[in-house]
Amino acid sequence: MPIRYLTAWRMRLASKALGFSGEAIKTLAFELGYKNESTFSVVFKRYYGHSPSQHRRLGPGVTLSGASKDKL
């Protein structure tokens, strides 16, 4: 499904950006096509199992932690 592909692609980009840049989460959300930070954070948490800010603290190389991609 195209929407799942788009979401997975956006989440991979977000993960890399969170790991390697200091860009604000709100700015990143807008750049990835989300209308607000809240929606982005909900989707990110559903995909990775933790929030974008937690992902940033954990650093690059974090993998899915049991989150189901089927829920997207």
Backbone as CSV, one residue per row, in Angstrom:
resi,resn,N_x,N_y,N_z,CA_x,CA_y,CA_z,C_x,C_y,C_z
1,MET,0.837,-1.190,0.000,0.000,0.000,0.000,0.882,1.253,0.000
2,PRO,0.532,2.211,-0.811,1.361,3.426,-0.914,1.512,4.187,0.400
3,ILE,0.460,4.255,1.202,0.560,5.034,2.443,1.525,4.383,3.428
4,ARG,1.564,3.066,3.456,2.516,2.375,4.341,3.945,2.616,3.889
5,TYR,4.152,2.574,2.588,5.482,2.847,2.051,5.912,4.268,2.409
6,LEU,5.023,5.226,2.201,5.329,6.625,2.499,5.641,6.813,3.984
7,THR,4.840,6.193,4.835,5.069,6.308,6.279,6.410,5.698,6.668
8,ALA,6.716,4.512,6.141,7.989,3.862,6.458,9.159,4.719,5.979
9,TRP,9.029,5.287,4.799,10.081,6.147,4.247,10.279,7.382,5.133
10,ARG,9.164,8.017,5.517,9.249,9.201,6.385,9.894,8.857,7.726
11,MET,9.544,7.699,8.285,10.090,7.303,9.583,11.587,7.017,9.484
12,ARG,12.038,6.428,8.386,13.479,6.204,8.210,14.214,7.540,8.115
13,LEU,13.653,8.470,7.362,14.265,9.804,7.269,14.287,10.486,8.638
14,ALA,13.185,10.378,9.361,13.103,10.988,10.692,14.136,10.386,11.631
15,SER,14.270,9.072,11.591,15.231,8.396,12.459,16.648,8.895,12.199
16,LYS,17.009,8.977,10.927,18.349,9.474,10.585,18.539,10.918,11.031
17,ALA,17.544,11.751,10.780,17.647,13.161,11.157,17.753,13.322,12.669
18,LEU,16.989,12.545,13.403,17.032,12.634,14.865,18.381,12.165,15.408
19,GLY,18.977,11.212,14.730,20.254,10.673,15.192,21.452,11.527,14.837
20,PHE,21.344,12.258,13.738,22.528,12.957,13.243,22.414,14.467,13.182
21,SER,21.252,15.025,13.480,21.134,16.486,13.439,20.500,16.984,14.727
22,GLY,20.679,18.229,14.981,20.092,18.843,16.162,18.819,19.599,15.839
23,GLU,18.277,19.332,14.655,17.078,20.034,14.208,15.905,19.784,15.164
24,ALA,15.122,20.817,15.402,13.974,20.698,16.293,12.980,19.682,15.742
25,ILE,12.354,18.928,16.615,11.390,17.911,16.204,10.230,18.544,15.442
26,LYS,9.787,19.700,15.876,8.694,20.396,15.195,9.081,20.724,13.752
27,THR,10.279,21.218,13.548,10.759,21.552,12.207,10.865,20.300,11.354
28,LEU,11.395,19.247,11.926,11.515,17.985,11.223,10.149,17.456,10.795
29,ALA,9.177,17.542,11.686,7.822,17.085,11.366,7.265,17.821,10.152
30,PHE,7.410,19.132,10.124,6.923,19.920,8.990,7.669,19.561,7.706
31,GLU,8.977,19.371,7.804,9.770,19.023,6.620,9.383,17.667,6.038
32,LEU,8.906,16.773,6.891,8.504,15.436,6.439,7.046,15.385,5.990
33,GLY,6.366,16.522,6.042,5.005,16.583,5.520,3.896,16.469,6.543
34,TYR,4.231,16.492,7.821,3.200,16.450,8.864,2.763,17.867,9.189
35,LYS,1.479,18.025,9.434,0.942,19.369,9.692,1.263,19.873,11.086
36,ASN,1.541,18.944,12.001,1.912,19.383,13.356,2.798,18.331,14.025
37,GLU,3.475,18.760,15.040,4.412,17.905,15.763,3.703,16.750,16.463
38,SER,2.504,16.998,16.941,1.753,15.976,17.660,1.448,14.763,16.787
39,THR,0.960,15.013,15.574,0.656,13.915,14.658,1.921,13.135,14.323
40,PHE,2.985,13.846,14.031,4.264,13.207,13.745,4.703,12.328,14.912
41,SER,4.606,12.848,16.125,5.037,12.098,17.304,4.218,10.835,17.518
42,VAL,2.919,10.913,17.280,2.043,9.741,17.427,2.437,8.654,16.424
43,VAL,2.632,9.046,15.167,3.016,8.088,14.133,4.396,7.509,14.434
44,PHE,5.319,8.351,14.838,6.677,7.902,15.144,6.654,6.886,16.284
45,LYS,5.912,7.176,17.329,5.845,6.271,18.479,5.187,4.951,18.096
46,ARG,4.174,5.007,17.265,3.520,3.788,16.802,4.499,2.938,15.978
47,TYR,5.334,3.588,15.203,6.274,2.889,14.333,7.471,2.320,15.093
48,TYR,8.082,3.135,15.960,9.304,2.733,16.658,9.093,2.253,18.095
49,GLY,7.952,2.553,18.679,7.703,2.114,20.048,8.206,3.077,21.108
50,HIS,8.728,4.226,20.683,9.151,5.266,21.621,9.063,6.622,20.914
51,SER,9.103,7.674,21.687,8.915,9.024,21.139,10.139,9.500,20.354
52,PRO,9.958,10.517,19.508,11.108,11.078,18.794,12.207,11.592,19.734
53,SER,11.821,12.203,20.836,12.843,12.707,21.765,13.607,11.560,22.418
54,GLN,12.924,10.458,22.728,13.621,9.290,23.274,14.556,8.700,22.215
55,HIS,14.103,8.682,20.986,14.907,8.167,19.876,16.191,8.983,19.736
56,ARG,16.064,10.281,19.853,17.235,11.158,19.759,18.224,10.856,20.887
57,ARG,17.713,10.657,22.091,18.590,10.346,23.227,19.272,8.992,23.059
58,LEU,18.561,8.019,22.473,19.117,6.681,22.282,20.197,6.664,21.212
59,GLY,20.111,7.582,20.258,21.119,7.697,19.217,20.833,6.868,17.985
60,PRO,21.673,7.006,16.968,21.476,6.293,15.711,21.605,4.783,15.888
61,GLY,20.987,4.057,14.995,21.082,2.601,15.034,19.999,1.935,15.853
62,VAL,19.034,2.694,16.336,17.944,2.124,17.112,17.012,1.385,16.165
63,THR,16.623,0.181,16.545,15.721,-0.601,15.706,14.326,-0.617,16.289
64,LEU,13.400,-1.172,15.539,12.022,-1.286,16.018,12.008,-2.066,17.322
65,SER,11.219,-1.601,18.256,11.162,-2.259,19.562,9.808,-2.916,19.764
66,GLY,9.423,-3.762,18.838,8.175,-4.484,18.979,6.967,-3.762,18.452
67,ALA,7.130,-2.566,17.924,6.002,-1.843,17.361,5.542,-2.552,16.097
68,SER,4.264,-2.624,15.923,3.709,-3.318,14.764,3.508,-2.345,13.619
69,LYS,4.141,-2.637,12.492,3.961,-1.803,11.304,2.556,-1.968,10.738
70,ASP,1.862,-3.046,11.111,0.509,-3.271,10.621,-0.482,-2.231,11.145
71,LYS,-0.149,-1.566,12.230,-1.044,-0.582,12.828,-1.038,0.733,12.073
72,LEU,-0.122,0.889,11.143,-0.023,2.127,10.390,-1.173,2.182,9.510
